[in-house]
Amino acid sequence: MIGQLIGGLIVGILARFLLPGKENFPEGPLGWLLTALLGIGGAFVGGTIARSLWRAGDENYVASWTMSIIGAILLLLIVRFIFGRKA
């Protein structure tokens, strides 16, 4: 579970780095937790997309990380659409 949280944090940070701009995330530990949850959700969304398109399992490590980051970027776009950005 701690590994998933750390992996989600890494994926969330990469997604926020690749998609510039500021979200309405609070500062401090809560912002980091929301970033980690975004990464975990992105991994779930990306994995679901990969399995539905390519019927792939967990054999390809690089592809699973890539799809996790793409899923996190999609979730980040949805968060920005719903909650807006910080000015």
RANORGI-V288921 format. One record per residue. N is the residue number from 1. D_CENTER is the distance of its C-alpha to the mean C-alpha in Angstrom with 2 decimals. Layout:
BEGIN
n = [N/N]
d_center = [D_CENTER/D_CENTER]
END
This chain:
BEGIN
n = [1/2/3/4/5/6/7/8/9/10/11/12/13/14/15/16/17/18/19/20/21/22/23/24/25/26/27/28/29/30/31/32/33/34/35/36/37/38/39/40/41/42/43/44/45/46/47/48/49/50/51/52/53/54/55/56/57/58/59/60/61/62/63/64/65/66/67/68/69/70/71/72/73/74/75/76/77/78/79/80/81/82/83/84/85/86/87]
d_center = [16.39/16.24/14.91/11.95/11.36/11.90/9.76/6.75/8.07/8.53/5.24/4.27/7.81/7.90/5.87/8.21/10.93/10.92/11.06/13.93/15.09/14.99/13.45/15.63/14.06/17.01/18.12/18.48/17.19/15.86/13.58/12.30/11.97/10.04/7.55/7.56/7.47/4.47/2.94/5.93/5.87/3.58/6.07/8.63/8.51/8.58/11.18/13.06/13.38/14.56/16.97/18.34/18.98/20.20/21.07/19.46/19.16/17.71/20.35/18.43/16.29/15.29/14.47/12.18/10.15/10.41/9.45/6.29/5.48/7.29/5.78/2.53/5.88/7.79/6.57/7.13/10.35/11.31/11.07/13.14/15.47/16.19/16.46/17.29/17.01/18.99/22.20]
END
